[in-house]
């Protein structure tokens, strides 16, 4: 059914663009699905395409893994410590509404190389969704669970490791899933603005030379990469939360 939905989307795209349909949207300016597919096949045979793919994945991997580690730590800390909430909470809440892509000028001033700046922007994009999701998930853990472990002589470290973190894990995984999606949005935007290589840079370069099929190849590549990485995060989350009861209607 999912493959049929994608095929129907591609068929409608081909129909509207091949017939140069002009309604309130001008489909006659877009390349057809066949033209994009042909351009995609040509780019798959070039070293440049795979190099750009590896560059973007490396940036995502570096920034997202750093954001996951620090975001979970910051979320747990601000949820469990009143002092940390008072010291870090106001700073995080002031910085959090700033779009990560707006930090491009700051990254250029802070880091001597574009590569470091793009990784920083990717990190900033994922850090706040992970932090906020972790903080809310930790606070949502029922106090009775902690009391039960303390009654049996459990220390604060034991409570954190055996109750708080496992209990908050589903919410943390949700934050990671959101964070990886936001990271892709921002890393591609950063590559377009200040990058010298990568999928985002190559997509913008295709636009500047009026290679519209190449633009759509870049967009399709970004979508596939985002889908695959988000699916990987969700798969890891399901493996880590196998102890949870299945949702109603899900397969067992």
C-alpha positions as CSV (number, residue, x, y, z in Angstrom):
1,X,0.0,0.0,0.0
2,X,2.8,2.4,0.8
3,X,4.6,1.6,-2.5
4,X,1.2,2.2,-4.3
5,X,0.9,5.6,-2.6
6,X,4.3,6.6,-3.7
7,X,3.6,5.4,-7.3
8,X,0.3,7.3,-7.3
9,X,2.1,10.5,-6.2
10,X,4.7,10.1,-8.9
11,X,2.0,9.4,-11.5
12,X,0.1,12.5,-10.6
13,X,3.3,14.6,-10.7
14,X,4.1,13.2,-14.2
15,X,0.6,13.9,-15.4
16,X,0.4,17.5,-14.1
17,X,3.9,18.4,-15.3
18,X,3.8,16.7,-18.7
19,X,0.5,18.3,-19.6
20,X,1.7,21.7,-18.4
21,X,-1.3,22.2,-16.1
22,X,-1.7,25.8,-14.9
23,X,-4.2,26.3,-12.1
24,X,-3.4,28.5,-9.1
25,X,0.0,26.6,-9.2
26,X,2.1,26.6,-12.3
27,X,3.1,22.9,-12.9
28,X,4.4,23.8,-16.4
29,X,7.6,25.3,-14.7
30,X,8.5,22.0,-13.0
31,X,10.4,19.1,-14.5
32,X,8.5,15.9,-15.0
33,X,8.9,12.8,-12.8
34,X,10.6,11.0,-15.7
35,X,13.1,13.8,-16.2
36,X,13.9,13.8,-12.4
37,X,14.3,10.0,-12.5
38,X,16.7,10.2,-15.4
39,X,18.7,12.9,-13.7
40,X,18.7,10.8,-10.5
41,X,20.1,7.8,-12.4
42,X,22.8,9.9,-14.0
43,X,23.9,11.3,-10.6
44,X,24.0,7.9,-9.0
45,X,26.8,7.0,-11.4
46,X,29.0,10.0,-10.4
47,X,31.5,10.1,-7.5
48,X,30.4,13.6,-6.7
49,X,27.0,12.5,-5.6
50,X,28.3,9.9,-3.2
51,X,30.9,12.3,-1.8
52,X,28.2,14.9,-1.1
53,X,26.1,12.1,0.5
54,X,28.9,11.1,2.8
55,X,29.7,14.7,3.7
56,X,26.1,15.4,4.8
57,X,25.8,12.1,6.7
58,X,29.0,12.8,8.5
59,X,27.8,16.3,9.6
60,X,24.5,14.8,10.7
61,X,26.1,12.0,12.6
62,X,28.6,14.3,14.4
63,X,26.0,17.0,15.4
64,X,23.2,14.6,16.2
65,X,25.2,12.2,18.4
66,X,26.6,15.1,20.3
67,X,23.1,16.7,20.7
68,X,21.7,13.3,21.8
69,X,24.3,12.9,24.5
70,X,24.2,16.4,25.9
71,X,20.5,16.9,25.3
72,X,19.6,13.8,27.4
73,X,22.0,14.8,30.1
74,X,20.6,18.4,30.2
75,X,17.0,17.1,30.2
76,X,17.7,14.7,33.1
77,X,19.6,17.3,35.0
78,X,17.1,20.1,34.8
79,X,14.2,17.7,35.6
80,X,15.9,16.2,38.7
81,X,17.8,19.1,40.1
82,X,16.2,22.3,41.3
83,X,19.6,24.1,41.2
84,X,20.2,23.0,37.6
85,X,16.7,24.1,36.6
86,X,17.3,27.5,38.1
87,X,20.7,27.9,36.5
88,X,20.2,26.3,33.1
89,X,16.5,26.5,32.6
90,X,16.3,30.3,31.9
91,X,19.2,30.2,29.5
92,X,17.8,27.2,27.6
93,X,14.3,28.8,27.4
94,X,15.7,32.1,26.0
95,X,17.9,30.4,23.4
96,X,15.5,27.6,22.4
97,X,13.1,29.7,20.3
98,X,15.9,31.0,18.1
99,X,15.9,29.0,14.9
100,X,19.1,27.0,14.4
101,X,19.6,28.3,10.9
102,X,19.6,31.9,12.4
103,X,22.9,30.8,14.2
104,X,24.8,30.7,10.9
105,X,26.4,34.2,11.4
106,X,27.3,33.1,15.0
107,X,28.8,29.9,13.7
108,X,30.9,31.8,11.1
109,X,32.2,34.1,13.9
110,X,32.8,31.3,16.4
111,X,34.5,28.6,14.3
112,X,37.4,29.0,11.9
113,X,36.1,26.4,9.4
114,X,32.7,26.0,7.7
115,X,32.7,22.3,8.6
116,X,32.8,23.0,12.3
117,X,30.1,25.7,12.0
118,X,27.7,23.4,10.1
119,X,28.2,20.6,12.7
120,X,27.4,23.2,15.4
121,X,24.2,24.3,13.7
122,X,23.2,20.6,13.3
123,X,23.9,20.1,17.0
124,X,21.8,23.2,18.0
125,X,18.9,22.0,15.9
126,X,18.7,18.6,17.6
127,X,19.7,19.6,21.1
128,X,16.6,21.5,22.2
129,X,14.0,18.9,21.0
130,X,15.9,16.2,22.8
131,X,16.4,18.3,26.0
132,X,12.7,19.3,26.2
133,X,11.4,15.8,25.5
134,X,13.8,14.3,28.0
135,X,12.9,16.8,30.7
136,X,9.1,16.2,30.3
137,X,9.6,12.4,30.1
138,X,11.6,12.4,33.4
139,X,9.1,14.6,35.2
140,X,6.3,12.3,34.0
141,X,7.7,9.2,35.7
142,X,5.3,8.3,38.5
143,X,6.7,9.1,42.0
144,X,5.4,5.7,43.2
145,X,8.0,3.9,41.1
146,X,10.8,5.8,42.8
147,X,9.3,5.3,46.3
148,X,9.1,1.6,45.7
149,X,12.8,1.4,45.0
150,X,13.8,3.7,47.8
151,X,11.7,1.5,50.2
152,X,13.8,-1.5,49.3
153,X,17.0,0.5,50.0
154,X,17.8,1.8,46.6
155,X,20.2,4.8,46.3
156,X,19.7,7.9,44.2
157,X,21.9,6.4,41.5
158,X,20.0,3.1,41.5
159,X,16.7,5.0,41.3
160,X,18.0,7.0,38.3
161,X,19.4,4.0,36.5
162,X,16.6,1.5,37.3
163,X,13.5,3.7,37.3
164,X,13.9,7.2,36.0
165,X,15.9,6.5,32.8
166,X,13.9,3.4,31.7
167,X,10.6,5.1,32.5
168,X,11.5,8.2,30.5
169,X,13.0,6.2,27.6
170,X,9.9,6.3,25.3
171,X,9.7,10.1,25.6
172,X,13.4,10.4,25.0
173,X,13.1,8.3,21.8
174,X,10.4,10.6,20.7
175,X,12.6,13.6,21.2
176,X,15.4,11.9,19.3
177,X,13.1,11.2,16.4
178,X,12.0,14.8,16.2
179,X,15.6,16.0,16.6
180,X,17.0,14.0,13.7
181,X,14.3,15.5,11.4
182,X,15.0,19.0,12.5
183,X,18.8,18.4,12.1
184,X,18.3,17.5,8.4
185,X,16.3,20.7,7.8
186,X,19.1,22.8,9.4
187,X,22.1,21.0,8.0
188,X,20.8,21.3,4.4
189,X,20.0,25.0,5.0
190,X,23.4,25.6,6.4
191,X,25.1,23.8,3.5
192,X,23.1,26.1,1.1
193,X,24.2,29.2,2.9
194,X,27.8,28.6,3.9
195,X,28.7,25.1,2.7
196,X,31.2,24.2,0.0
197,X,30.0,20.6,-0.5
198,X,27.2,18.3,0.6
199,X,23.7,17.6,-0.6
200,X,22.4,21.0,0.3
201,X,25.2,22.8,-1.4
202,X,24.8,20.7,-4.5
203,X,21.0,21.3,-4.6
204,X,21.5,25.1,-4.4
205,X,24.2,25.0,-7.0
206,X,21.8,23.1,-9.4
207,X,19.3,25.9,-8.9
208,X,21.8,28.6,-9.7
209,X,22.7,27.0,-13.0
210,X,18.9,26.4,-13.8
211,X,19.3,22.6,-13.5
212,X,15.8,22.0,-12.2
213,X,15.8,18.2,-12.4
214,X,19.0,18.3,-10.4
215,X,17.2,20.4,-7.8
216,X,14.6,17.8,-7.4
217,X,17.2,15.1,-7.3
218,X,18.7,16.9,-4.3
219,X,15.3,17.3,-2.7
220,X,14.5,13.6,-3.2
221,X,17.9,12.6,-1.7
222,X,17.3,14.8,1.3
223,X,13.8,13.2,1.8
224,X,15.2,9.7,1.5
225,X,18.1,10.4,3.9
226,X,15.7,11.9,6.5
227,X,13.4,9.0,6.2
228,X,16.1,6.4,6.6
229,X,17.8,8.1,9.5
230,X,14.5,8.8,11.3
231,X,13.5,5.1,10.7
232,X,16.9,4.0,12.2
233,X,16.3,6.1,15.3
234,X,12.8,4.7,15.7
235,X,14.0,1.2,15.2
236,X,16.6,1.6,17.8
237,X,14.0,3.1,20.1
238,X,11.7,0.0,19.6
239,X,14.6,-2.3,20.4
240,X,15.4,-0.4,23.6
241,X,11.8,-0.3,24.7
242,X,10.8,-3.9,24.0
243,X,9.7,-4.3,27.6
244,X,6.7,-1.9,26.9
245,X,3.3,-3.5,26.1
246,X,2.4,-3.3,22.4
247,X,0.0,-0.6,21.3
248,X,-3.5,-1.6,20.5
249,X,-3.8,-2.7,16.9
250,X,0.0,-3.2,16.5
251,X,1.4,-6.6,15.4
252,X,3.0,-8.8,18.0
